[in-house]
Amino acid sequence: MYKIYTKPFGVPKRHVHKIILIMRLTTILIIATIMQVSASGYAQRITLKEQHASLEKVFKEIRKQSGYDFVFDRKLMFKANPIEVNLKNATIDEAMKISLANQPFTYELEEKTVIVKEKEVGIVEKVKRFFTDITISGTITDENGKPLYGVNVAIKGTDKKTFTNNVGYYIISDVPEDGVLIFTAIGKQKAEIKVEGRSYIPVSMKMEINELNEVKVNTGYQILQKSSVVGSISSVNARDLNFNGLNSLEQALQGKLAGVVITNTSGLVGTRQKTRVRGTSTLSGSAEPIWVVDGIIQEDPLPFKVQTLNSAGAITPDNFDFIRNFVGNSINWLNPNDIEDVTVLKDASATAIYGIRAANGVIVITTKKGKAGPVAISYSTNVSVTDKVNYDKLNMMNSQERVGVSREIFNRGLISSTLANSTIGYAGALNDYLYNKTITADQFNNRVNGLETQNTDWFDILFRKPLSSNHNLSVSGGSNNTSYYTSFGYNLSDGTARGNDSRGYTANVSVNSIVSKKFTLATRLSTSNKTTNSFYKVDPYSYASTMNREIPAYNADGSYYMYTGPNRYKYSVLNELDNTGNLNKVLSANAAIDATYEIIPGLKVQTLFSYNAVSTRGESYATEQSEYVAYYLRYFEYGQYKAVEQGYKNSRLPVGGEYNQFITNSNAWNWRNSLSYNKVFNQKHVMALMFGHEMSSSRYTGFSSTNYGYLRDRGKSFAVLPNTFTTGATINPLLAAQQPLITDNLTNNMGMYLTGSYSYDDRYVANLSIRTDRSNRFGQFTNESFNPVYAGGARWNIANEEWFNRTNWLSTLSVRGSFGYQRNISSSVSPTLIVKIPTTSTDAFTGDNLLTVNTLPYGDLRWEKNITMNLGMDFSLFQNKIQGSLEYYTKRGKDLITSLNVPTEYGITSMLVNGGSMNNTGYEVTASFVPVRTRDFVWSVTLNTSKNNNTITKTGSQLATYLTAASGGLNKAGDPVSGFYAFKFTGVDAATGYPKIDLTYPAGSSVNTDPTSYMTYAGKFDPDFTSGLGLNFRYKMLSLNSSFYLQVGGKKFLTPLYTYVADLPTEFQNLSRNILDRWTPTNTTSSVPGLPDKSVAYVTLPNGNFISPYEMYNYSTDRVVSASSLRCNNIDVSYNLNQELAKKLKCKSINVGGGVSNPFGFNSKDFRGIDPEVATGGQPRTRSYTLKLGITL
Amino acid sequence: MKKLTIYSLLLLTMGFGSCKKFLDEYSQDAIRPGTVADLSALMYSDAYPYQTLIDNFEMLTDDIQSNGVARGTTGEQIPAYATALINGSAMFKFDPNMFEVGSVFPNSANAYSIYYAKIKGCNVVIDALETVSGSQAEKDAIKGQCLFLRAYYYLKLVTTYAQPYSGAGIVPESAMGVPLVLSSQVRDGGLARSSLKQTYDQIEIDLLASIELMKVNYFPSSSFRVGTTAAYALLSRFYLYRALNTDWDKVISYAGLALQQNSNLTSLVTFISTTGVPINAGLFNSGNPEIIWLYGLNPNSDNATYYPSLTINTVPPYTASNELITSYEQGPTTTNYGDLRYKTYFSNYNSVIPYRTGKALSNASYGTKGLRVGEIYLNRAEALIKRFLITGNAADKTQALADLNTLRVTRYDTRTTAYKTVAIDDAAALFKFCQDERRRELCLEDGHRWVDIKRWGLPVTHVFTSTDGSTATYTLASGSNLYALPIPATAIATNSDLRQNPR
């Protein structure tokens, strides 16, 4: 007797239903029951041929032929796949193996019984199955069979979901038999698979089709496929940015993006960098690019301030500019560790959608988002040490050499026009010996010996080797529908100058959720807090680098050595640093919500709202013990007079110091709504249209004040100022000077934009964007009609043509071109007179109201026009081993508004006028290639290079003096923008030691209006060519990354050898060792001019002006040096611990590494080791060493 | 339903966006001037020399002497004094590079840019008058004041940076004046200097026009504002400075017109306190009827550059010269101080020795510059003597003496002793007396002495005492090139067509 048993035995019938309900398919039970089956039969060979048969049917046939009984649960058969069998004289074993080859079953032969059961899994699984309903498991692999980790597996229509583990395996329970499983993973095609009762569902996921060889580019408004980009865009992934020992994103971006030039202005911690995208295109407004984070334009924490130029054309900073430098830019709040990638939009077609604000380029930052998957916690930290600045890099004199200069001054009887030379150093000793007669000849000699050996190391005293550290913790994860990313960062940066440090905290939460099939929502909330300590009225670097080393810093008893300074008050830089300070705090909060709703497939409406609040508070102070207060405010030495004495009564500020406070609150919101439609027709025509509307408003409210009488050490209280001072009872002017200043600034902008693109068969792409903006800026053309910015472009993906022969070496090729037109009007200029209410708004004597001129009318005001063209080519060679792109651009600016110095007789020093025309042309090359790629060793190279030619084609009226020509401010048709001129140095006059300058000029030159006729063209300040190079190596788990930055073609004037051009160097100055070989009456053949003094004979310039020959020497060909340099920005090593070790430490991965920033550089020798970027007097950046650790749990 | 919500949301957005209010111009303090009131406010601030620190060339005159740097009790140099000594040394030593880049050049000595900034204010107001609403009379009053002020500044400029009009060997048609800017429009290129004659002609045109505009229905509300009296007074000064032979009649007639409107002189006897001590009660008091027009800044701020506040018992680096202070006739007793100007026109150090100007009202925050009746008498007296020298008409001499005595009688201590009338017969001696009287009356005030030295062709000798006490003598010869002060290098640098004065 044989039977197919499909029901458990020994179970009362009335319970069957319930048991089935609770414990369907419980193998254990089945095994328990089959033991009671007694079956009979005999061995028989099986021959069977079936196609698309059910497994049950096959079993029946086998039973018939072999006589074996079958035991299985019929429910199992729901999971069976249809089979094909072709058996000839097969044994029962063979027959079963073949039949079950593709089935989720195994079998056992027990005497004459075949027991069919589910494939065995681990004990856990068995237990699980025991207690749950239908449970499905499987392994998910990619197309190559490699298991996929973190794939989201969800049951359609429920909340239930799970993820694959690190071998790609998943288990999901409570699945309805007729349910559907959804498999999703980043970069993979979504798969929906019907369960159909199966308990084992392996899936092979395909790569998402448009991700195939395709990079997406986020422009802030749209996410484009790289193959449909017509403009000029470059991106860098955060992985490739190095933040070791750096504290701003800009520094890390240096040399990473072609066409983006980042310049450091100072080595101080917390100062902002200068960022330029494809050169400068406006001369009157802010030339900084706009920064965009997750689609939202970031507003500066402080309102833009038009710099005021002094008569020599130099920028005159005000009291608060110093504070401003430490506030940072609009992305100050962003934790660099949260950045996913950075994209720069360079040409008109890429930026047109941003309107006129984007004339300086756009830098788009995308932040990290949570990824669906189990919670991932990662922690990273780095610690860095920075080198001190020292004298080796400066080539300054030691004490003995400096005394030698003073000795020469005395021996030669050179005369100073000021009194500053008689208190300290050699001159001071001489004064006491010869004039005051307070010391004897022996005492004098002893004192001079002391001076000669003093050699105070100011850098050692004022600088340190600072330790900086960063800690960053991020947690991310989420389900299929909602994912999150949070991060917390802490940064502590100490500057090399003692007293300069900054620390900051950042926190960030972002949540992305798919609310429904049609509705998605993304939110982000970030806050940051940063505190920077710096200096007020003292600059340790300039002090250390210029101060005479004969002066000691401390007395023998350890107290500060106070000497009579240039202002004739007691001075000690250490005392000054103790008694002055500058503190800035920036607190910002940033929130954004982005909602997208798909109305019908392809038609989406998106609304994006963001709010940003920044509160900036800066304070600076000087206490009454500082020399600054003594000299500028009190007029007597600290403690010199008692309250009863006349000297005390003569002071405007007998007690207390100065306290400046500066508070700015910025509140900005931005609201953008857009409607986009994407449609593909006939598989070939792809059309995308977007129409949007944007409103933004930013309001700055500020309050700044200066208060006198500050008593820091008396509980930060304030002393009351005397109402009058002197015997004549003069009214104290400081009372009026304490007037506070309120800033209230509101900028509203509204814009509408339309962009469309069409591509045919992924071969031909065309794009057009148009945008118009209106704002509430005062003095703008408010009656101006519709005046859009527009741009368009086209692209041809040649490699997608059928005829294109993908030869061995050329894999892909595409060309693109774009064109754009922009008009802009400067808000600082007006065609009509604008007056403003002055800070003192009424006449103190008559009570009349007062108004003062704000901007003079400029009758000829025209719009600035910019026409931009960009041509690009993208290619890849040798099966994508080398990828690269070439770009060429021209930018023609017409009627650009420039600030020109005007004759003093107009009553103003400079005015904004439509200055002239300018052409920018340039090319950029970006390439990456992998010379070696083996399993264990990879060597990759990334390179970007740009060259910019900038020519002025027409100039407006301008100030033509030797100083404007030498400072690059004289724009001459045919010369580049920063081109400058130098006097022709012909040597040193053997008789006088004065520099000789050739002032001859070609006959017929108009010397009065053209100083360049008697000067010579010396080059330009801006580099022609900048290049960034990255070399990366990986050997197994060890990788080494390095980046280099090259700039070629710039020239600079060296800092002057003699800062006083008609006077002696003072005893407060140290001098360059370059003048050791100077002209002296005994060394008349020297090529270095001798010491200038008061008697220096002025020379008449061809235009009739007087000038000191030393002034000309400072701007002469002898002082011009090449600013070309090659610098290694950083070298880093990192090592990933092997996974087993990491697992033992209960981590997913552990990464350790270290690096050096600024390890070396090659500059023009004349710079003597100083970074040319800061050679004009700023503090150089020094080498720093970093150790880092990253852990993922 | 959902769609409807979306669409209405969209519409709402658009509605919001097109809201006109959102795009209304906004500024904290900027205004487009639209009424004469706006322009008056603009004029008070930008055309009037309201609290402006200008004109500090006393250091060039013989009214000042150098004393070096005094030392404190412990022998240290007094810092505020050292700074002041440096500030004044280039001018005091007649250094031709005094306003060059790199020389010590206090802000208040850059009169060139200060005056031109004010001229811009005048031009802006004059140009904008046509476009604002208001009555013609109001507009005329504003224009009259602006023309007056512009003329005043140009007269200051041309007397500072150009040679005297009637100086020896000067041809006004070809000699260099100053660049004339008569409109607020900024033009391309540089600005060349007009001739001396063109400059003076323009000043004359502006002043005459200002009288026509102001005389009908404008009267200044206080001594801080100018009116016709100020214009007549300035014209008398202008013609005196121009000093053509035909100008003496004009000086006399405009001085007469001014005196017709205001001939008040302050009797200095009123400055003697009830206890019989003469005090600096402030000649430049806005309530003093002798003052026609008053401007400038707190004299303490004004003076700090060269004459710092006193440190007890020490001599400041620069003080009123011995030559000046001995020119005052001092009385024998405390009941007769003689010439009261010695006691009331100066601040004293050690409570005795005259030091810097004391013409300010103590506690005043306004200045000691402008026009006053005393000067008009002196202008007229000088012109009368000049005319007498040409025509020999004795009536002129009598009138000149009368004017001088009218002034002097108010300056002397007449409490117990009657004023002794001056009577001089010799024309040259009378002219010398008039010059001395002018120096005594207008000392350390509004740059008078420097212009007088130039137009009278006087030499100046200075003995400079440096910090170490050593002395050196510097001389400004009569008719020196430096009579036309060098234009500051900063101005030369910005104006390619501006020619420097020969040095």
Interface residues (C-beta under 8 A of the other chain):
Chain A: S311 A312 S417 T418 L419 S422 Y435 N436 T564 N567 R568 Y569 Y597 I599 V605 T607 Y631 Y635 E645 Q646 G647 N650 W671 N673 L675 H693 M695 S697 T724 F725 T726 T727 G728 A729 T730 I731 P733 I742 T743 D744 N745 L746 N748 M750 R774 S775 N776 R777 F778 G779 Q780 T782 T832 L833 I834 V835 K836 I837 P838 D843 A844 F845 T846 D848 N849 L850 L851 T852 V853 N854 L856 P857 Y858 G859 N901 V902 P903 T904 E905 Y906 G907 I908 T909 M911 V913 G956 S957 L959 A960 T961 L963 T964 N1008 T1009 Y1060 V1061 A1062 D1063 Y1098 N1103 G1104 N1105 F1106 S1108 E1111
Chain B: K3 I6 L9 L10 T13 M14 F16 G17 F22 L23 D24 E25 Y26 S27 Q28 D29 A30 I31 R32 P33 A37 D38 S40 A41 L42 Y44 S45 D46 Y50 Q51 V69 G75 E76 Q77 P79 A80 A82 T83 L85 I86 S89 N97 E100 V101 G102 S103 V104 Y112 S113 Y116 A117 K118 I119 K120 G121 N123 V124 D127 A128 P179 V181 S184 Q185 V186 R187 D188 G189 G190 L191 S221 S222 F224 R225 N280 S286 N298 N300 S301 P308 S309 L310 T311 I312 S347 S362 N363 S365 Y366 T467 D468 A489 T490 A491 I492 A493 T494 N495 S496 D497 L498 R499 Q500 R503
